[in-house]
Amino acid sequence: MKKVIVFLMAFSVCQAEDFVGILGDIVVYGKREIPASIVYEIGEEEIENSGSKNLAEILDKMSGSDVKKGGKGQSYLSIRGFQQNGVKVLIDGVPAYESYFGLLDLSTIPSEAIEKIVIVKGATSVLYGANTMGGVVNVITKKSGKKETSLKTFVGGGNRGGWNFSQSGEKHYVGGGVEKTDRWRLSSNFDRNNPVTGISSEYKEDGGKRELSYSEKKHLTAKLNHGFSFGEVNLSASFLDNPRGCPVAVNRYWEFTKWRQIQTKLNIESKISQNISLNGSFFYVGHEDELFDIDYGARTLA
């Protein structure tokens, strides 16, 4: 046994003297199946039957999740106690968020554009990257394939109303819509003279219409796919526009005079051989907003 060990050591030294090389980087990553018990899927029929108008309303009805309004009137998700900065939101597999705070207002994604939602609860960082301690929400938008045309309108309280349309064919899908509301009303039991929340408090609220509760949403989604000799190419784009007010709080006047987000994705699939295929994706996410902020006392609200 000792002779064998000496022989191997000597062989290693000889090899080291004869050849010196630099190996390339080796990246080790984990790959494992996600237990079915922590994966939830909400289908198109369930979304339609829920009567929800946007992604925030859909997720708020799901057990184990909580949707709240932030200080700027935006809807954020909490899963298992983790806030949205610990929950990754994807649209067709692409991370979706605005650039400054790194969050996405879930109420800006209309339910009419959603085909299904896949929710993975729990820490999944190995599979989806950072900021996934709470889980992952992947929103799959509607796509081509089924030939149909749809036009829907709706009305509600607070002068809320709008319309949505969609048209799809064998190789395309296009959908969009508008939703507007000029206010939402406070409870009839609201006391305008309450020293904590009334007209004399820092909220300056006199009852009736909630100040700065207006909102206007516009959305447009388009998808194209085409087959070539080398494989298939899919191109998708979506546009969201949501100027709105932020209900008054803590002696301030906040108003998003501009809120826009655009997302594009190019996906190429090619089968090189019977056992080898190539799938590549390129995407772009752009966000732009303007938050108007002045002292509440410098402006009189209608």
C-alpha positions, 0 to 999 in steps of 0.5 A: 500500500505504501508503494502505491501511495508514493507512486501516485505522489511522484506522478502528480509532481511530474505532471505539475512540472510538465503542464500548467493550465488555468481552468475556466470558472465553474458555477455550481447551482442547485436544481430541485423539484418544488413540493406540490404542496406549496405551489398554487395555480389560479386559472382563467375561469376562477379569475373570471368568476371572482369578479376581480378587476386587477391582480391585487383583488385576485391575490387578496382573496387567496388564503395565506396572502394579504394585500394592503394599500401603501401611502401612495395609494398603491397595492402591495402583497404580503405572503407568510409575513414577508412584505413585497420586497421579499416576494418576487413578482413576474409577468410571463417570467420577467421580473416586474417592478418600478426602478426606484422602490423596486416594487410593483403596484399590483392594482395596475395589472388588469384581470382581463389580461391574465390567463393564470397565476402561479404562486410559489410560497416559501423560500425559493431563492435557489430556483428564482434568485434573490428577494424570494423569501416569501415566495414568487408570483408568476402572472401568465398573460393571455396568448394567441391560439384561440380565435375569439373577440371580446368586449366588456363594460362595467360600472360601479360606485364613485363614478367608477366605470370602464371597458376592456376588449381582446381579440386573438387569433392563431398567431396573435393576441391584442387586448386593452382597456380603460378604468376610471373613478373620480372618487370613493366615498367615506362611510356615512358614519364618518365624523368630520369633527373627529380631532384625530381624523376629521377636518381639524386633524392632520388628514384635513378630511371633511367627509363625503368624497375621499380627497385625492382618491381619483384614478385613471388606468389604461392598459394595452397588451400585444403578442405575436408568434411565428414559426420559421425553418429554424424554430419559433419566435414569440414577441410580446409587449405591454403598456400600463398608464395610471395617473392618480391621486394619493389620499391625503395623509400627514399634512401632504398633497401627493399626486402621480401626474404620470405613471407609466410602465412598458415591458417587452420580451422576445423569445426564440425557440430552436430545435438543433437536433432530436435531443438538443433544443435552444431557448433564449429570451431577451426582455426590457422593462421601463418605468417612468413616473412623476410624483407631485408633492407640496404642502397641503396648506398651500392648496385648497382641495375641491 
